[in-house]
Amino acid sequence: MEFDTSTGPNARGWFGEFGGRFAPETLMAPVEELEAAYHAARNDPSFQAELARLLKDFAGRPTPLFHARRLTARLGGAQIYLKREDLLHTGAHKINNCLGQGLLAQRMGKTRLVAETGAGQHGVATATVAALLGMECVVYMGEEDMARQAPNVFRMRMLGTKVVSVSSGTKTLKDAINEGMRDWVTNVQNTHYLMGSALGPHPYPMMVRDFQRIIGQEARQQALEKVGRLPDMLCACVGGGSNSIGLFYDFIPDATVKMVGVEAGGRGPKLGEHAARFAGGRPGVLHGSYTYVLQTEDGLIANTHSVSAGLDYAAVGPEHSELHRRGRVEYTHVSDQEALEATTLLARVEGIIPALESAHAIAEVIKRAPGMPADKFIIVNLSGRGDKDLGIFQTEGIL
Ligand SMILES: *Cc1c(COP(=O)(O)O)cnc(C)c1O
């Protein structure tokens, strides 16, 4: 397939037909300031060196590429390799982005970080980086989510972060983002808004992608060392889209590498029962970006459901919408039930308990690997570890 490998974005933040900067007047100045600071930092070897040091010595990079031999044998088909982002400090890929944005904020002279969080994973990673860099930190979290994810609320407080309960709207992630943005506008002098995924107005989707690219860069080198060639397929779960774009990005020009993004199929295809934006959504604007959004016929943002809180969001990062439009990445979805079963299988067969988000990618590979020859190989992004989800397994009656 001929493929224009440059997804951009262009200078105005457009990835082809998606993205941009749909922000209220009050946010334009801070977003422009951020963009200028990021361009300067990106080209500054001392910034890159400090980020590389923290990724290695604090977060634990590089993460291994593990040949899952027993899972491969069990399924019978393509060889399965796991990119072990679950082994990072705080248990997921989110620390890659938080370290990058935290250092950038410090370089901009900011002393305070604000962030939104759904399940609390991004909140914990942000709180961790704030403590590391000696910054004040406030995390906005829906009232509903705070009740569901109490251990992560305690982690954030332990790290010295103030967790603010959001009781507006649906009391979940969407409302937490609104509150965080409001805080940013009010306190922009000393505050950086640390966005948790490849979402939001330009430059966030580009910047978060750049900070997560390390996943694919390492995976590429490790594949060449271990197998002697590039993988036949990449597979990753897609919430906002940061772990997946991080894995995919450096392989986009390689036409022989098939890429599969897996969204949350939830309880079924009815609007409100899932978070499969490409299956049930259409283009619209949410939180500063033009992209695929789950919405009602009147254009109201739809409610979403997924057993994994990290995939439970109505919009997807704009670069994925462009990759979908071009047909470069295939997007599919997996149900709650399939993700729960994949978690159990990986735990029993490989001794690894994946995050329920990552289990969506595992579930897709369970479907595909048996149909592929044994001399093909797949890299799955194991975006996080599953300790945080044990309560859900109890609720679901599995434990
Ligand atoms: C937050 C999270 C995700 C989903 O976010 P993306 O930005 O799509 O990567 C996936 N896996 C884990 C473990 C997470 O914590």
The ligand as an SDF file (V2000), in Angstrom:
LIG
                    3D

 15 15  0  0  0  0  0  0  0  0999 V2000
   -4.7800    5.1730   30.7640 C   0  0  0  0  0  0  0  0  0  0  0  0
   -4.4400    3.8350   30.2840 C   0  0  0  0  0  0  0  0  0  0  0  0
   -4.7370    3.4270   28.9600 C   0  0  0  0  0  0  0  0  0  0  0  0
   -5.5220    4.2600   27.9790 C   0  0  0  0  0  0  0  0  0  0  0  0
   -4.9290    5.4560   27.6150 O   0  0  0  0  0  0  0  0  0  0  0  0
   -4.2110    5.6740   26.2100 P   0  0  0  0  0  0  0  0  0  0  0  0
   -3.9330    7.1340   26.2050 O   0  0  0  0  0  0  0  0  0  0  0  0
   -5.1400    5.2500   25.1370 O   0  0  0  0  0  0  0  0  0  0  0  0
   -2.9720    4.8630   26.2160 O   0  0  0  0  0  0  0  0  0  0  0  0
   -4.3130    2.1700   28.5520 C   0  0  0  0  0  0  0  0  0  0  0  0
   -3.6590    1.3410   29.3890 N   0  0  0  0  0  0  0  0  0  0  0  0
   -3.3780    1.6940   30.6670 C   0  0  0  0  0  0  0  0  0  0  0  0
   -2.6670    0.7110   31.5250 C   0  0  0  0  0  0  0  0  0  0  0  0
   -3.7500    2.9410   31.1550 C   0  0  0  0  0  0  0  0  0  0  0  0
   -3.4710    3.2580   32.4290 O   0  0  0  0  0  0  0  0  0  0  0  0
  1  2  1  0
  2  3  1  0
  2 14  2  0
  3  4  1  0
  3 10  2  0
  4  5  1  0
  5  6  1  0
  6  7  2  0
  6  8  1  0
  6  9  1  0
 10 11  1  0
 11 12  2  0
 12 13  1  0
 12 14  1  0
 14 15  1  0
M  END
$$$$
